[in-house]
Amino acid sequence: MRNREFIMKSIVGGLLGTVMMTLMMRFVAPLMLGHPMDIAAMLGTMMGGSWMLGMIAHLMNGVVIFPMIYALVVYNLLPGPPVMRGIAWGGLLWLAAETVIMPMAGAGFFSSQAGGAMAVVAALMGHVVYGAMLGLVSGTAVHEPQRSATVSA
């Protein structure tokens, strides 16, 4: 599944998923944690730069890099319909974030220094929404073979 339409729809799905995830971290996470999760600030600090640098990295990852990896590598390795494949990809990204990125950012393994279990759950929710949107939108380009219904007399 590497046609141009699928790649473009994956990028659009990544854009929509990134917007939804970012809004969740801004408006839903505070309900759970008492404060927003500022992905751009965390990434910007990690890279020794500004909030804007972090936002650019967040957008590049969510809109270009992760959707391209999904479309060109991961999609064919995952089972199920497109939405479930997207959710699985979102889950894999969440696992990488919590085991690699968060410790590098000083938030600890599974966000142990940045809100613990509630932060982990909020991040998982964001990644699931991201993946679902990616899978939903990119899946409209998937042309699965039609199964014909046979009627027996």
PyRosetta script that sets phi, psi and omega in degrees:
from pyrosetta import init, pose_from_sequence

init()
pose = pose_from_sequence("MRNREFIMKSIVGGLLGTVMMTLMMRFVAPLMLGHPMDIAAMLGTMMGGSWMLGMIAHLMNGVVIFPMIYALVVYNLLPGPPVMRGIAWGGLLWLAAETVIMPMAGAGFFSSQAGGAMAVVAALMGHVVYGAMLGLVSGTAVHEPQRSATVSA")
pose.set_psi(1, 71.7)
pose.set_omega(1, -176.7)
pose.set_phi(2, -123.2)
pose.set_psi(2, 25.2)
pose.set_omega(2, -178.3)
pose.set_phi(3, -76.1)
pose.set_psi(3, 162.2)
pose.set_omega(3, -175.8)
pose.set_phi(4, -58.9)
pose.set_psi(4, -41.3)
pose.set_omega(4, -180.0)
pose.set_phi(5, -60.4)
pose.set_psi(5, -43.1)
pose.set_omega(5, -179.6)
pose.set_phi(6, -64.8)
pose.set_psi(6, -42.8)
pose.set_omega(6, 178.9)
pose.set_phi(7, -63.3)
pose.set_psi(7, -45.5)
pose.set_omega(7, -179.9)
pose.set_phi(8, -64.2)
pose.set_psi(8, -41.9)
pose.set_omega(8, 178.8)
pose.set_phi(9, -68.3)
pose.set_psi(9, -30.3)
pose.set_omega(9, 175.4)
pose.set_phi(10, -65.4)
pose.set_psi(10, -39.8)
pose.set_omega(10, 178.0)
pose.set_phi(11, -66.0)
pose.set_psi(11, -42.7)
pose.set_omega(11, 177.0)
pose.set_phi(12, -63.6)
pose.set_psi(12, -43.5)
pose.set_omega(12, 176.6)
pose.set_phi(13, -61.3)
pose.set_psi(13, -39.3)
pose.set_omega(13, 176.5)
pose.set_phi(14, -63.9)
pose.set_psi(14, -40.1)
pose.set_omega(14, 177.0)
pose.set_phi(15, -62.0)
pose.set_psi(15, -50.6)
pose.set_omega(15, -179.5)
pose.set_phi(16, -63.5)
pose.set_psi(16, -41.5)
pose.set_omega(16, 178.1)
pose.set_phi(17, -63.9)
pose.set_psi(17, -39.1)
pose.set_omega(17, 178.8)
pose.set_phi(18, -66.1)
pose.set_psi(18, -41.9)
pose.set_omega(18, 177.7)
pose.set_phi(19, -62.3)
pose.set_psi(19, -46.4)
pose.set_omega(19, -178.9)
pose.set_phi(20, -64.2)
pose.set_psi(20, -43.8)
pose.set_omega(20, 179.6)
pose.set_phi(21, -62.7)
pose.set_psi(21, -43.4)
pose.set_omega(21, -179.4)
pose.set_phi(22, -62.9)
pose.set_psi(22, -42.4)
pose.set_omega(22, 177.4)
pose.set_phi(23, -64.3)
pose.set_psi(23, -38.6)
pose.set_omega(23, 177.6)
pose.set_phi(24, -63.3)
pose.set_psi(24, -42.4)
pose.set_omega(24, -179.0)
pose.set_phi(25, -67.1)
pose.set_psi(25, -27.4)
pose.set_omega(25, -179.5)
pose.set_phi(26, -84.1)
pose.set_psi(26, -38.6)
pose.set_omega(26, -171.5)
pose.set_phi(27, -113.7)
pose.set_psi(27, -26.4)
pose.set_omega(27, 179.9)
pose.set_phi(28, -93.6)
pose.set_psi(28, -42.6)
pose.set_omega(28, -179.9)
pose.set_phi(29, -55.0)
pose.set_psi(29, -39.0)
pose.set_omega(29, 178.9)
pose.set_phi(30, -60.2)
pose.set_psi(30, -29.2)
pose.set_omega(30, 177.4)
pose.set_phi(31, -66.9)
pose.set_psi(31, -29.3)
pose.set_omega(31, -179.4)
pose.set_phi(32, -92.0)
pose.set_psi(32, -38.7)
pose.set_omega(32, -171.0)
pose.set_phi(33, -107.7)
pose.set_psi(33, -18.3)
pose.set_omega(33, -175.7)
pose.set_phi(34, 89.4)
pose.set_psi(34, -0.6)
pose.set_omega(34, 178.0)
pose.set_phi(35, -157.5)
pose.set_psi(35, 153.8)
pose.set_omega(35, 178.3)
pose.set_phi(36, -70.5)
pose.set_psi(36, 157.7)
pose.set_omega(36, 173.2)
pose.set_phi(37, -98.2)
pose.set_psi(37, 110.9)
pose.set_omega(37, -176.0)
pose.set_phi(38, -96.6)
pose.set_psi(38, 91.9)
pose.set_omega(38, -177.6)
pose.set_phi(39, -61.3)
pose.set_psi(39, -42.3)
pose.set_omega(39, -178.1)
pose.set_phi(40, -63.0)
pose.set_psi(40, -42.0)
pose.set_omega(40, 179.5)
pose.set_phi(41, -64.4)
pose.set_psi(41, -41.8)
pose.set_omega(41, -179.8)
pose.set_phi(42, -63.6)
pose.set_psi(42, -48.3)
pose.set_omega(42, -179.9)
pose.set_phi(43, -65.4)
pose.set_psi(43, -41.3)
pose.set_omega(43, 178.8)
pose.set_phi(44, -60.4)
pose.set_psi(44, -42.9)
pose.set_omega(44, 178.4)
pose.set_phi(45, -64.4)
pose.set_psi(45, -41.8)
pose.set_omega(45, 179.2)
pose.set_phi(46, -59.7)
pose.set_psi(46, -36.3)
pose.set_omega(46, -176.4)
pose.set_phi(47, -91.5)
pose.set_psi(47, 5.2)
pose.set_omega(47, 177.7)
pose.set_phi(48, 71.5)
pose.set_psi(48, 22.1)
pose.set_omega(48, -176.9)
pose.set_phi(49, -124.7)
pose.set_psi(49, -150.5)
pose.set_omega(49, -173.7)
pose.set_phi(50, -98.3)
pose.set_psi(50, 173.8)
pose.set_omega(50, 174.1)
pose.set_phi(51, -58.2)
pose.set_psi(51, -41.3)
pose.set_omega(51, -178.3)
pose.set_phi(52, -62.3)
pose.set_psi(52, -41.0)
pose.set_omega(52, 176.7)
pose.set_phi(53, -61.4)
pose.set_psi(53, -42.2)
pose.set_omega(53, 177.1)
pose.set_phi(54, -62.4)
pose.set_psi(54, -40.5)
pose.set_omega(54, 179.0)
pose.set_phi(55, -66.1)
pose.set_psi(55, -39.6)
pose.set_omega(55, 177.5)
pose.set_phi(56, -62.5)
pose.set_psi(56, -43.6)
pose.set_omega(56, 178.3)
pose.set_phi(57, -62.8)
pose.set_psi(57, -43.8)
pose.set_omega(57, 179.2)
pose.set_phi(58, -59.4)
pose.set_psi(58, -46.0)
pose.set_omega(58, -179.8)
pose.set_phi(59, -67.5)
pose.set_psi(59, -41.9)
pose.set_omega(59, 178.5)
pose.set_phi(60, -62.0)
pose.set_psi(60, -43.9)
pose.set_omega(60, 178.4)
pose.set_phi(61, -62.9)
pose.set_psi(61, -52.3)
pose.set_omega(61, -173.6)
pose.set_phi(62, -73.0)
pose.set_psi(62, -30.3)
pose.set_omega(62, -174.4)
pose.set_phi(63, -98.7)
pose.set_psi(63, -32.1)
pose.set_omega(63, -174.3)
pose.set_phi(64, -116.2)
pose.set_psi(64, -59.3)
pose.set_omega(64, -169.8)
pose.set_phi(65, -66.3)
pose.set_psi(65, -55.2)
pose.set_omega(65, -177.5)
pose.set_phi(66, -65.8)
pose.set_psi(66, -40.4)
pose.set_omega(66, 175.5)
pose.set_phi(67, -64.5)
pose.set_psi(67, -34.6)
pose.set_omega(67, 178.2)
pose.set_phi(68, -67.6)
pose.set_psi(68, -43.0)
pose.set_omega(68, 177.2)
pose.set_phi(69, -62.3)
pose.set_psi(69, -42.6)
pose.set_omega(69, 178.3)
pose.set_phi(70, -59.2)
pose.set_psi(70, -50.0)
pose.set_omega(70, -175.6)
pose.set_phi(71, -68.8)
pose.set_psi(71, -40.9)
pose.set_omega(71, -172.3)
pose.set_phi(72, -90.8)
pose.set_psi(72, -22.5)
pose.set_omega(72, -174.7)
pose.set_phi(73, -125.9)
pose.set_psi(73, -54.8)
pose.set_omega(73, -166.0)
pose.set_phi(74, -77.9)
pose.set_psi(74, -38.0)
pose.set_omega(74, -172.2)
pose.set_phi(75, -50.9)
pose.set_psi(75, -49.0)
pose.set_omega(75, -176.8)
pose.set_phi(76, -72.2)
pose.set_psi(76, -12.1)
pose.set_omega(76, 179.7)
pose.set_phi(77, -91.3)
pose.set_psi(77, -14.9)
pose.set_omega(77, -175.9)
pose.set_phi(78, -98.5)
pose.set_psi(78, 144.1)
pose.set_omega(78, 178.5)
pose.set_phi(79, -86.8)
pose.set_psi(79, 164.7)
pose.set_omega(79, 170.8)
pose.set_phi(80, 94.3)
pose.set_psi(80, 179.9)
pose.set_omega(80, 178.5)
pose.set_phi(81, -70.2)
pose.set_psi(81, 164.7)
pose.set_omega(81, -175.4)
pose.set_phi(82, -52.8)
pose.set_psi(82, -41.3)
pose.set_omega(82, -178.5)
pose.set_phi(83, -64.3)
pose.set_psi(83, -41.7)
pose.set_omega(83, 179.3)
pose.set_phi(84, -67.9)
pose.set_psi(84, -34.8)
pose.set_omega(84, 176.1)
pose.set_phi(85, -64.0)
pose.set_psi(85, -41.9)
pose.set_omega(85, 177.6)
pose.set_phi(86, -63.5)
pose.set_psi(86, -42.7)
pose.set_omega(86, 178.4)
pose.set_phi(87, -63.0)
pose.set_psi(87, -41.3)
pose.set_omega(87, 177.5)
pose.set_phi(88, -61.5)
pose.set_psi(88, -42.1)
pose.set_omega(88, 177.8)
pose.set_phi(89, -62.9)
pose.set_psi(89, -44.3)
pose.set_omega(89, 175.9)
pose.set_phi(90, -58.4)
pose.set_psi(90, -40.0)
pose.set_omega(90, 177.7)
pose.set_phi(91, -65.0)
pose.set_psi(91, -39.1)
pose.set_omega(91, 176.9)
pose.set_phi(92, -66.0)
pose.set_psi(92, -40.2)
pose.set_omega(92, 177.2)
pose.set_phi(93, -64.1)
pose.set_psi(93, -40.8)
pose.set_omega(93, 177.5)
pose.set_phi(94, -60.8)
pose.set_psi(94, -45.7)
pose.set_omega(94, -179.9)
pose.set_phi(95, -60.7)
pose.set_psi(95, -43.0)
pose.set_omega(95, 177.4)
pose.set_phi(96, -64.3)
pose.set_psi(96, -40.5)
pose.set_omega(96, 179.6)
pose.set_phi(97, -62.9)
pose.set_psi(97, -44.9)
pose.set_omega(97, -175.4)
pose.set_phi(98, -75.6)
pose.set_psi(98, -24.9)
pose.set_omega(98, -177.8)
pose.set_phi(99, -101.1)
pose.set_psi(99, -19.6)
pose.set_omega(99, -178.0)
pose.set_phi(100, -119.9)
pose.set_psi(100, -57.2)
pose.set_omega(100, -172.9)
pose.set_phi(101, -69.2)
pose.set_psi(101, -47.5)
pose.set_omega(101, -177.8)
pose.set_phi(102, -60.8)
pose.set_psi(102, -44.9)
pose.set_omega(102, 175.7)
pose.set_phi(103, -61.4)
pose.set_psi(103, -37.8)
pose.set_omega(103, 178.2)
pose.set_phi(104, -65.2)
pose.set_psi(104, -30.3)
pose.set_omega(104, -179.1)
pose.set_phi(105, -84.6)
pose.set_psi(105, -0.8)
pose.set_omega(105, -179.9)
pose.set_phi(106, 86.1)
pose.set_psi(106, 9.2)
pose.set_omega(106, -179.0)
pose.set_phi(107, -90.9)
pose.set_psi(107, -4.6)
pose.set_omega(107, 178.2)
pose.set_phi(108, 84.8)
pose.set_psi(108, 165.4)
pose.set_omega(108, 178.0)
pose.set_phi(109, -65.8)
pose.set_psi(109, 127.0)
pose.set_omega(109, -174.6)
pose.set_phi(110, 50.7)
pose.set_psi(110, 45.2)
pose.set_omega(110, 174.1)
pose.set_phi(111, 54.5)
pose.set_psi(111, 31.4)
pose.set_omega(111, -176.4)
pose.set_phi(112, -62.0)
pose.set_psi(112, -23.4)
pose.set_omega(112, 179.6)
pose.set_phi(113, -103.8)
pose.set_psi(113, 5.9)
pose.set_omega(113, -174.8)
pose.set_phi(114, -135.9)
pose.set_psi(114, 40.8)
pose.set_omega(114, 177.2)
pose.set_phi(115, 115.0)
pose.set_psi(115, -8.0)
pose.set_omega(115, 175.3)
pose.set_phi(116, 58.3)
pose.set_psi(116, -137.3)
pose.set_omega(116, -172.9)
pose.set_phi(117, -57.8)
pose.set_psi(117, -40.6)
pose.set_omega(117, -179.0)
pose.set_phi(118, -65.3)
pose.set_psi(118, -38.4)
pose.set_omega(118, 177.5)
pose.set_phi(119, -67.3)
pose.set_psi(119, -37.5)
pose.set_omega(119, 178.8)
pose.set_phi(120, -64.5)
pose.set_psi(120, -43.9)
pose.set_omega(120, 179.9)
pose.set_phi(121, -66.4)
pose.set_psi(121, -42.3)
pose.set_omega(121, 178.3)
pose.set_phi(122, -61.3)
pose.set_psi(122, -43.1)
pose.set_omega(122, 178.7)
pose.set_phi(123, -65.7)
pose.set_psi(123, -39.9)
pose.set_omega(123, 177.9)
pose.set_phi(124, -62.2)
pose.set_psi(124, -44.3)
pose.set_omega(124, 178.0)
pose.set_phi(125, -58.0)
pose.set_psi(125, -44.6)
pose.set_omega(125, 179.2)
pose.set_phi(126, -62.4)
pose.set_psi(126, -42.7)
pose.set_omega(126, -179.4)
pose.set_phi(127, -69.8)
pose.set_psi(127, -34.8)
pose.set_omega(127, 177.0)
pose.set_phi(128, -65.9)
pose.set_psi(128, -43.6)
pose.set_omega(128, 177.6)
pose.set_phi(129, -62.6)
pose.set_psi(129, -44.0)
pose.set_omega(129, 177.2)
pose.set_phi(130, -56.2)
pose.set_psi(130, -52.1)
pose.set_omega(130, -177.6)
pose.set_phi(131, -63.7)
pose.set_psi(131, -39.7)
pose.set_omega(131, 179.0)
pose.set_phi(132, -62.6)
pose.set_psi(132, -42.8)
pose.set_omega(132, 179.4)
pose.set_phi(133, -66.6)
pose.set_psi(133, -42.7)
pose.set_omega(133, 177.5)
pose.set_phi(134, -58.7)
pose.set_psi(134, -48.6)
pose.set_omega(134, -179.3)
pose.set_phi(135, -66.5)
pose.set_psi(135, -40.4)
pose.set_omega(135, -179.6)
pose.set_phi(136, -62.7)
pose.set_psi(136, -50.7)
pose.set_omega(136, -176.6)
pose.set_phi(137, -70.6)
pose.set_psi(137, -47.1)
pose.set_omega(137, -178.5)
pose.set_phi(138, -67.7)
pose.set_psi(138, -28.5)
pose.set_omega(138, -179.4)
pose.set_phi(139, -65.7)
pose.set_psi(139, -19.3)
pose.set_omega(139, 177.6)
pose.set_phi(140, -70.1)
pose.set_psi(140, -12.8)
pose.set_omega(140, 177.5)
pose.set_phi(141, -94.9)
pose.set_psi(141, -7.4)
pose.set_omega(141, -177.7)
pose.set_phi(142, -80.9)
pose.set_psi(142, 124.7)
pose.set_omega(142, -179.8)
pose.set_phi(143, -108.6)
pose.set_psi(143, 82.7)
pose.set_omega(143, 178.3)
pose.set_phi(144, -73.3)
pose.set_psi(144, 148.6)
pose.set_omega(144, 177.7)
pose.set_phi(145, -61.1)
pose.set_psi(145, 137.3)
pose.set_omega(145, 178.7)
pose.set_phi(146, -74.7)
pose.set_psi(146, 135.8)
pose.set_omega(146, 174.5)
pose.set_phi(147, -94.1)
pose.set_psi(147, 124.5)
pose.set_omega(147, -180.0)
pose.set_phi(148, -86.1)
pose.set_psi(148, 139.1)
pose.set_omega(148, 178.9)
pose.set_phi(149, -84.4)
pose.set_psi(149, 128.4)
pose.set_omega(149, 177.4)
pose.set_phi(150, -105.4)
pose.set_psi(150, 137.0)
pose.set_omega(150, 179.8)
pose.set_phi(151, -109.5)
pose.set_psi(151, 123.8)
pose.set_omega(151, 177.4)
pose.set_phi(152, -101.4)
pose.set_psi(152, 144.1)
pose.set_omega(152, -177.7)
pose.set_phi(153, -92.1)
pose.dump_pdb("model.pdb")
